[in-house]
Amino acid sequence: MNARLWVFVHGGPVKITLRPGQSLSSYACSQHEEGWSDEYQEWHFTRGLVERTTSEDGTDCDGRHSSHSTSTCEVASLRAGPMVEGVVYPDWAPVCDGQRDYRAEAAGY
C-alpha cells in the first residue's frame, strides 16, 4: 500500500505519493532584505507510518536562527489533520524539535 498525502511546499499544497521504504525531500532557499532563509523537508514511509523531518535556517535583523522538527503520521490519519483552503493535511504527531538563536547563545543566554 502506498501513502498519499498533501504537503505544503514552495508556498502551496502539493500531493505526494510514497511507496513503502521511499523517501522524498524538498529544499528551498532565498535572500531577502534582512538576510537569507532556507527550508528542508523530508518524508519517509515505512511500516504504515510516514515520518516528516523539517529544518529551517536563516538570518534576519535579530541575527541567525535555526530550527528542526520530526513528526509522524499513521497512514490512517493522513487525511485527518487541519483543512486549509479545501486541502486536508496529515494529523502529524510531534516526536522531537529544537531551535537555536545564535545571537542569544553568543550573549550567554
C-alpha positions in Angstrom: 0.0 0.0 0.0 1.2 3.5 -0.9 0.9 6.6 1.3 -0.8 9.6 -0.4 -0.7 12.9 1.4 -0.8 16.7 1.0 2.2 18.7 2.0 2.9 22.4 1.9 6.0 23.1 -0.3 7.3 26.3 -2.0 4.3 28.3 -0.9 1.5 25.9 -1.8 -0.1 22.5 -1.4 1.4 19.5 -3.2 0.1 16.0 -3.2 2.8 13.3 -2.9 2.8 9.5 -3.1 5.3 7.4 -1.2 5.9 3.7 -1.8 6.9 1.6 1.2 10.6 2.4 2.0 10.6 5.5 -0.2 11.8 9.0 0.9 11.1 12.3 -0.9 12.6 15.7 0.0 12.2 19.4 -0.8 14.7 22.2 -0.4 14.2 26.0 -0.9 16.4 28.9 -0.2 16.0 32.7 -0.7 17.6 36.0 0.0 15.5 38.9 1.4 16.1 42.4 2.8 17.2 41.2 6.2 19.4 38.3 5.1 18.6 34.8 3.9 16.5 31.7 4.7 16.4 28.1 3.7 13.9 25.2 4.4 14.4 21.5 4.1 11.6 18.9 4.4 11.8 15.1 4.0 9.1 12.5 4.2 9.8 8.8 4.6 7.2 5.9 4.5 7.8 2.6 6.3 5.6 0.1 8.2 2.4 2.1 7.9 4.0 5.3 9.2 5.1 8.5 7.5 7.9 10.4 9.2 8.4 14.1 8.4 11.6 15.9 9.2 12.0 19.6 8.7 14.8 22.1 9.2 14.9 25.9 8.8 17.9 28.2 8.9 18.4 31.8 8.2 19.1 35.4 9.3 17.1 38.5 9.9 17.5 41.7 11.8 18.0 39.8 15.0 20.8 37.5 13.7 20.8 33.9 12.8 18.1 31.4 13.8 17.6 27.7 13.1 15.0 25.1 14.0 14.3 21.5 13.3 11.5 19.0 14.0 10.5 15.4 13.4 6.9 14.2 13.4 5.0 11.1 12.4 1.6 10.2 11.0 -0.1 6.8 10.6 -1.4 6.1 7.2 -5.0 6.1 8.6 -4.5 9.7 9.7 -3.1 11.2 6.5 -6.4 12.8 5.8 -7.4 13.6 9.5 -5.5 16.9 10.1 -6.3 20.5 9.5 -8.2 21.6 6.4 -6.7 24.7 4.8 -8.4 26.2 1.7 -10.1 22.8 0.9 -6.9 20.7 1.4 -6.8 18.3 4.3 -3.3 17.8 5.6 -2.0 14.9 7.8 -2.5 14.8 11.5 1.2 15.0 12.5 2.2 13.8 15.9 5.4 15.6 17.2 8.4 13.4 18.1 11.1 16.0 18.8 12.0 19.5 17.9 14.6 22.2 18.7 15.8 25.6 17.9 18.8 27.9 18.1 19.2 31.6 18.4 22.8 32.2 17.7 22.9 35.8 18.9 21.4 34.8 22.2 23.9 32.0 22.6 26.8 34.3 21.9 25.4 36.7 24.6 25.4 33.8 27.1 21.7 33.1 27.3 
